[in-house]
Amino acid sequence: MLVPAILYKEQIGKEFQKYYYTTDMMYETGCMCNWSPEIAEYPNESQFQYAIVDKNEKLIGYLGYSVDWYVSKAYNFGLFSFDRGNILVGRDVFDKLEELIKTLHRVEWRAVGGNPACRGYDNFIERHNGTKHVLKDSIKDKSGKYHDDIIYEIVSGE
């Protein structure tokens, strides 16, 4: 279930810190930087930040994105699962994406090649006649291995 991230602000920060200096963080940032979302106490009308919680209100993930209302697009997504393999994270995220593609002209997000979430993104894009752009060997991890930078987009047919 998606709830306002401000309700779990401190816990989200601590969960992100557990992943500093890891491959999971590289999949989140697309580089060797560490990152944690700056959760706004009073988000503006174009910033959306959610804690993903289970039925017991246990924090299992984070989802954030921006909306440009003029262009009618959602972009700049940040997604992190704190409970690997929990299908509720994917279900909540894909439900939100479904909502966004029904209400906005364009939805776009990026992923780093090798991220396990890419399989779900590929299926979602295919189901919605979206497009996947692959920038080959665009990102280098700390071991020197190159990864693709993948851009996903769904543009409504209106």
Secondary structure as GFF3:
##gff-version 3
##sequence-region A 1 158
A	DSSP	beta_strand	2	4	.	.	.	ID=ss1
A	DSSP	three_ten_helix	5	8	.	.	.	ID=ss2
A	DSSP	alpha_helix	9	17	.	.	.	ID=ss3
A	DSSP	alpha_helix	23	29	.	.	.	ID=ss4
A	DSSP	beta_strand	47	53	.	.	.	ID=ss5
A	DSSP	beta_strand	59	68	.	.	.	ID=ss6
A	DSSP	beta_strand	73	81	.	.	.	ID=ss7
A	DSSP	alpha_helix	87	103	.	.	.	ID=ss8
A	DSSP	beta_strand	106	112	.	.	.	ID=ss9
A	DSSP	alpha_helix	118	127	.	.	.	ID=ss10
A	DSSP	beta_strand	131	140	.	.	.	ID=ss11
A	DSSP	beta_strand	146	155	.	.	.	ID=ss12
###
